Amino acid sequence: MRRLTALAGDGAEIFASNQVIGEAYIAVQHHYGVSKTEAKSALSQVLQSGLIAPLNGYTVLAALESKAGPGLLDRLIVNDYTRTELETLTLDRKMAALPNANHL
């Protein structure tokens, strides 16, 4: 944490990709027994703290705030494709309900 804070203090911009956000979400649940709701809340706080920013911008925060429907990882996947102006094709019906996603 000290090194991260020092980098930010030196003016470095620090970003977390959707893959890193998704991995952190799963890791804190698996290794520390944190609930999905708590994990999403903590990630949202970190990404709004000014220390680390989501690489895909603050649209990622909407995925973290979601309560129903597709899960966080599905939302992050669609967010990645949408950011590059691509459509997501999926076999998952819940995921296909997201904007820019279609069921195969």
TAFEN-V985689 format. One record per pair of residues at least 24 apart in sequence whose C-alpha atoms are under 8 Angstrom apart, sorted by sequence separation. I is the first residue (numbers start at 0). GAP is how many residues later the second one is. D is the distance in whole Angstrom. If there is no record, write none. Layout:
i->I gap->GAP d->D
i->I gap->GAP d->D
This chain:
i->39 gap->24 d->5
i->40 gap->24 d->8
i->55 gap->24 d->7
i->69 gap->24 d->5
i->70 gap->24 d->8
i->39 gap->25 d->7
i->68 gap->25 d->6
i->69 gap->25 d->5
i->68 gap->26 d->8
i->55 gap->27 d->7
i->69 gap->27 d->8
i->69 gap->28 d->8
i->15 gap->36 d->7
i->17 gap->36 d->7
i->13 gap->37 d->7
i->14 gap->37 d->5
i->15 gap->37 d->6
i->16 gap->37 d->6
i->17 gap->37 d->7
i->13 gap->38 d->5
i->14 gap->38 d->5
i->15 gap->38 d->5
i->16 gap->38 d->5
i->17 gap->38 d->7
i->12 gap->39 d->8
i->13 gap->39 d->6
i->14 gap->39 d->5
i->15 gap->39 d->5
i->16 gap->39 d->7
i->14 gap->40 d->5
i->17 gap->42 d->8
i->7 gap->43 d->6
i->4 gap->46 d->7
i->21 gap->50 d->8
i->21 gap->51 d->6
i->21 gap->54 d->7
i->18 gap->57 d->8
i->17 gap->58 d->6
i->17 gap->59 d->8
i->17 gap->62 d->7
